[in-house]
Amino acid sequence: MVNKRWFQALVFFILVFLLIMLISATDFIFVPLLQYVGAVAFPLIGAGILFYLTKPVMHFFERFKIPRIVSIILVFLLLILLIFLFVMYIWPIAQKQFTNFIESVPGMITSVEKFINYWQSNYTAIPEQVVSAINDFAADIPSHLENISKNIFGFIGGFIGQVISIIAGIVLIPFFLFFMLKDGEKFLPFITQIFKKKKANNIRSLFSKIDETLTAFIQGQLIVSFAVGVLLFIGYLIIGLDYSLTLALFAMLMNVIPFAGPFIAVIPALIVGAFQEPMMIVWVSLVMIAAQQIESNLISPNVMGRALDLHPLTVITVILAAGSIGGFLGILFAVPFYSVLKTIIIHFYKTYQESKKNKEDALI
C-alpha cells in the first residue's frame, strides 16, 4: 500500500497540513521574518522589474566589448536621461491637464446636481423606485462626508507612513538594481554548486524556465502597456478629447494590470467625454476598442507570443481570487506568480515522467 500513488498523495497532503499547523503555532518566529521581507519587498520588486527591462540593454552594450561595470553605468545614464526627458517635456503638460481637470470637477458636480434636480422635478415620468433611490442617495451624502472627515486624519497618517516607506524603497532600488545587473548571473552557480551534476542541471533548467517566464511577462506587459498608451493618446487627439495626455498616461499605467486594466483605464475617459459632449462617449469607446483590437491581434502576439500560454478564463479566475486575498497588490502580481508556479509544476511533472520512463527502460 505504501507504493500506491493515492497513499503517497495522502501522506503528502497530511505533511503539508502539519507544516501549516507548525508554522501557525510558531508565528512568533515567522512574523518578524515576514515583516523583514515586507520591508525589502518594494525595492526588491522594483529593482527586479528594472532588471528584466535593462538586462537586454546591458547585454547589447557588452556585445561591443564594453566592460560590465561600464555597461551598467551606461544603463543608469540611459534611465536618468529617460526620466529627465519625461520630467522636462511630458510631466508639465500632464500636470497642467490634471490641474485643469481638478478645477473642472466642481462644474461637473454642479451639472450632475442640475440633472438630478431636473430629474426630480419631472418625477411623474420616472418610476417611484428610481426616485426613492435617488432621494436616499442624496440624503446619505452628509453622513458619508461626516464619516470621511472622521477618518481623514487616520488616513493621512497612514498615507504619510506609506509615502516615507515608498521614498525609502525608491532610494534603495538603484542599489539593488546595480548588484542584480553586476552579479545576477552568479546566483545560479552559487545555488547549484552544492548539488550533484544531474540535479544541478535540473535546477539550472528550472531557473532558466522561470527566467524566461518572468522575462516574457515583465517585458511584454510593459511594452504592450506603452504601446496601448501611445495608441490611446493618438486616438484621443484625433477625436479632440480633453486631458488626452493625462488620460493616456493613466491608461498606460492601468494596462499593466492583466485583464482588468483596460476596463479601469477607460472609465475616466468616458466620464470626461460625457461632460465634454455626450457623443464623445461613442468616440472614446471606438478609440478604446480599436486600440485593444490592435493590441490583442498585432502587438501582444508579436511581443509576448505564447510564452505564458494562459487561458483567459484562468486569468480571470486567478485575478478574482488574488484580489479577494491580497487586494490591489494581489491583482497586480497574480498572473506572474501563477505563471511561475505553473512553470515549476510542469517542470517537476516532466522530470517525474522522464525519471519514470528511464526506470521502465532500465527494467526492460
N, C-alpha and C positions, 0 to 999 in steps of 0.2 A: 504493500500500500504506500510505502514511503516514496516509491518511484513513480506513483501516479501523478499526473500533471495537476489534477484538481486538488490533491492533498498538498502539493508544493505551493500552489497558489493560495490555499487557505492559510498555510503556515506563514507565507509572505505577508498577507494582509493582517494576520494576528500580530506579527512582529512590528508592522508599521503602526498599528493602533497602540501597541505597548510603548513604542518610541514616542508617539504623540503624548501619551499619558505621562511618560517620564519627563518630557520637555515642559509640560504644563505644571508638573509638580516641582520642577527646579527652575521656575521662571525667574527667581532672584539672580540666577546666573545669566540667563539669556536676555533678559530685559536690558541690562546695561550694554550688552553686545549689540542688540538691535538699535539702541539709541545711538551708539557709536556709528553703526552702519548708516543710520538715517542722517547723521551729521555730515558724512562724507559722500552721501549718495548723489546730491545735486551736482557738486563739482565733478564727481567721477562720471556721471551720466553725460553731463555737458561736454567734458573732455573726450569721452568715448564717441559721442556723435561727431565732434570736430575731427577726431582721429580718423574715422572712416571717410570723412569728406576730404581731408587734406592728405591722407596717405597716398592716393594716386598722384597728387601734385608733387609730393616729396620724391616718389619713385621716378617721376618724369624728370626732375632735376638731376637725379642720380644717374640717369641714362647718359648724361653729358659729362660723366666722370667728376661731378661735383661732390665733395665730401658730405657725409651725412649731416654733420653739425651745420655746415653752410647751407645745405638744402633746407634744414629745419628753420634756420634764420630767414631764408627767403620765403618760406611758407608763412611765417609770422608777419613779415613785412607785407606780404600779399593780403593777409587778413586785415592788417591795420589800414592798408590802402582801401580795401572794400568798405570798412567801417567809416573811414574818412569821407569817401565819396557819398555814402548813404547819408551821413550827418550833414554834409555840405549841400547836397543837391536834392535829396528826396525828403529828408526829415522836415525841413522848413515848410515845404508845400503840404505834407501830410499834417503837420501841426496846425497850420493855418486853416486847413479844411476841417480838422477836428474841432478847433475853436469855434469856427463858424457853425458847425453842426450843434455844438453845445449851446451856443447863443440862440439857435433857432428852435431848441426844444420847448421853451415856454410858448412860442407861437403854435407849435404842433399840439401842445396840451390845450391851448385855447380853442383850436379848431375842433379837437375831439369833444371838448365841453359844449361848443356850439352845436355840434352834430347830435350830442346826447339830448340837449335841450330841445332841439328841433324834433328829435325822435319822440321825446316825452310829450311835446305839445301836439303831436299827431298820433297819440297812442291809440286812438279809436281804430286805426288800421293795423295795429300791432297786437299780436296775441298777448293776453294778460300775463302769461308765464314769463314772456320776454321782458315786459315792463317791470314785473316784480323782481326779476333777476338783476336788471339794471339798477333799480332803486336800492336793492340790498347791497350791491357792489358800491354804489355811491355812499351809502350810509356807513359802510365798513372802512372807507378810506381814512377818516380821522383816527380810528383805533389802530389801523395798520401803521400810520405815521407815528402815533404815540409809541407803539412797540419798537419801531425803528429807532426813534430818539432815545429810548431807554437802553437799547443795546449798542448804540453807536460808539460809546466810549470803550466798551469791551472789544468791539470790532476794530476800532482804531489802535488799541493796544496790541491786539493780535497781529494786525496789519503791520505795525511798526516792527514787531519782532520778526515777522516773516521777511520784511524788507531788509533788515540787518543781516539775517541769515543768508538771504539771496546775494546781497552785496559781498559778504564774506566768501560765498561759493564762487561768485564771478571772479574774485581776486585769485582764488586757488585754481581755477580752470586752466589758465596758461601754464602753470607749473605741472599739473597733471598731464596736459597735452604734450609738453616738451618731452617728458620722460616716456610717455607712450610712444611717441614717434622715434625717440632715440633707442629705447630698449625693448620695444614691443615684441620684436622678433626673438628676444632671448627668453621670453616667458615659457614658450612651449618646450624648448630643450631643457630648461630647468625642471619642468614637471616630469618629463619623460625619462630623465636620466636615472631615476630610481627603479624603473621597470625593465623587464627583460625585452629583448628586441621585438618579439612578436606583439607583446602587449603594448610596447611603446609605439609601434607602427599603428596599432588600432586606435590608441588615444590621439595620435597625430592626425589620423584620418578623421576622427570625430571632431576635433577642434577646427580642422580645415573646413568641414561642412558647416559648422556653426558660424565660422568667419564668413563663409560665402552667403549664408542666410542673412546675417546681420548687414553685410555689405549691400546685398540686393535690396533689403528693406530700407535702410537708412538713406543710402544714396538715391535709390529710386524714388522713395516717398518725397524727399526734399526737392529733387529735380522736378518731379511731377507737380508738386505744390507751387514751385516757382513758375512753371510753365502755365498752370491754370491761372495764377495771379496776373501774369502778363496778358493772357488771352482776355480775362475779365476786364482788365484796365483798358485794353483797346476797345472792347465791346462797349464799356460804359462811356468812353469818349465818343464813340460813334453815335450812340443814342442820346448823348448830352445829359447824362445823369450827374446830379450834383455830388460833390465829395467823392469823385470817381477814384482818385488815388488812395484815399483812406479806406474806402470800401474794398478796393482790390487788395491792399495790404492785409486787411482783416481776413479776407477770403483766403489769401495765401497762407496765413498762419493757421486758419481753421482746417484747411485741406490736409494738414499734417495728420489730423485725426482720421483714422481709417473709417470709411463708410459714412459716419455721422457728420464728418467735417463739411462736405458740400452743402448739406441741408442747413447747418448752422450758419454757414457763410452767406447764404442768400437772404436770410431774414432781415438784416439791417438794410440791404439794398432794396428789398421790396417795401420796407417801411418808408425809406427816403423817397422812393419812386412814387408811392401812394400820395404823399404830401406834396410832391412836386407837380404831379399830373397823374390822374387815375390811369390813363392809357399807358403810363410808364411802367406799370406793373407787368403788362403784357410784354413790353420790350425787354425788361430786366429778366423775365422768365425765359424769353427766347435766347438772350445772351448766355444765361446760365446753362440752358440745355445744349446750346451749340458748343460751349466750352467743355462741358462734361462729355459730349459725344466725341470731340476731338481728343480729349484726354484718354477716354476708355478705349477708343478704337485705333488711335495712332500713337500717342505718346507713351502710355503705360506699357503696351506690348513690346515696344522697342527699348524702353528704358529698364523696366523691371522683368520683362519676359515672363516666364513661368517658373521663376526661381522659387517663389513661395508656394505656388500651387495650392491656394486656399479657396475652397468653395464659398461663394457669397453668403450662403446660409450659415456656414461655420463661422464666418467673420461676424455676422450679426449676433449669433448666439454668444460668442466669446466676448464681444463688446458689452452686451447687456449684462452678462454675468460679472464681468470685471467692473462695470460701472456700479452695480449694486454692492460690490465688496469694497472697491477702492476709490470710488468717486471718479473725479476727472482724471487723476493720475492713472487709475486703473484702466480707463478707456484709452488713454494715450499710449500705454505700454502693453496693452492686452495682446495685440496682434504680434509684435515682435517676440514677446515672451512665449506665446503659443507656438509660433514658428520654430523657435529654438527648441522648445520641449518636443515638438513633433519630430524635428531633426534628430534629437537624441534617441527618442523611442525607435524610430525607423532604423537608425544605425545599429542599436543593440539587437533589434529583432533580426536584421540581416546578418549580424555577427553570429547570433544564435543559430540561424538557419544554415550558415556556412559551416559552423562547427558541427552541427548535427549531420550534415551531408558528408563531411570529412570522416566522421566516425563510422557512418554507414559504409563508405567506400573502403575504409580500413578493414572492416569486418568481411567485406566481400573479397 
